[in-house]
Amino acid sequence: MSLYRRIMQRVAKHFSKQGFQPSDYGEENGELVFSNGREEVLVKILFEEEADRVLLYEALASVLEKSQEYSMVYVAAPRMVGEEAETASFMKKGVGLILYDDYGVEEKVPAESRFKKPLSRQVQQPAETQSVERSLRRIESLIRDLSERVDSLEKAYFSLLREVRELKSLVERRTMAVEKPVEKPLPRIGEQAETEKLPSFLRDNPWVEILSKRTEENPEA
């Protein structure tokens, strides 16, 4: 699977939690369209290889041109680029900003909904209630993202812990091999008896051993 496709699926997973399913994958221009049957959302994705602040604001202008065709419009950018962006520009235009990395997706700035659903006076909700519900949905989405990040960090922690234990075991085995004392071979029974008969100044004398070996090698000498 290509890197572009993985990032697109990561963004698609974020919107699927809100009831939106992808209806169009535009890999060539990095655009995704999502729908829930009533609303359509456009997302312009900046990929890591090409992303910078200039392209970020170009993407903002690009989705604004198409904003009348969709209920909401977003720009998705790598976290390291999006964190430096001025969110006021997105909020003022009603364009959402999504930040992504290896751990998940975060909706930094929610998009302004342009979807106007006709409601009767009996079921029409106050603007404050709608704002609270939208904030609750955003909080739920953030909690899910944090949960996914915690799971990823937990997996990484246990992987590192396993590697540390393996390295520790290897170091301990090598340390034991180095510290193991070298055992001096015991003298044979005959040699031990002969050594005990020698005077004290000749015992454990290396020259005695050398001369004895010469005698064994040259018995006629």
Steps between C-alpha positions, in 0.01 A plus 500: 500500500637841402569775755232721341241227537587438866461870585170517315370199692614660826295812421207286382500316833468834682185593306352150517475549878266793429279298265664605170613254235735577208316549172796611286877437524693758299855370536634724225409827672483366856129574545248285682123538503292353784126466530250394764203501264405862569828689525816491292845591632806591292849437643816622329803299619856631503747212503824508700732509199356827368350671803610845614325817620470646149325190367283491810352842425469412132294198604287730717427720197431192286229358728345843546434516125301176526340568839158579352478148358544326838357513850849527653854534368828401667875509446703208641872558558791334682510600865846664476366737230151557636622588850673808354191619312287792616174335593321836495511496118319166492247596766421830324433322170311213662749245366596209722863405566599139562847399623631147454808304602601136550277469805171635370296800391396812692237752396686820593235736364144374441344603169197724485198312372337656193224242503164662561246243613140626498348456842152570624454736790408208727828311448734792434784505754652816646843598365655443843375140509640432154835646605510282813417186301771579248752555780401167656552320170842659468593398856391142430715497186802633696451234769498227236816641341674515840397142570655387172822690581519340844463155341782578253728629778424195714600266217822696443577489877465122525707453185783711646472322835542164330809621313653638823447168676663310215802734502528474879498120480768505230724734706462281810600186307807671359598636843478155654718356222768766557500471881518116506841407660746294300546165673862389535539132405575275796836321500496131436539266799857401411603858445344608829692231690827594334440867575442431868843324521681809370647759734281804562717732287449269196125461532295701249824611336442547123861407418452157653207436266697623195804280582279198560334542158840524334605175670184328376554624144879415496553199731856453368608854591 
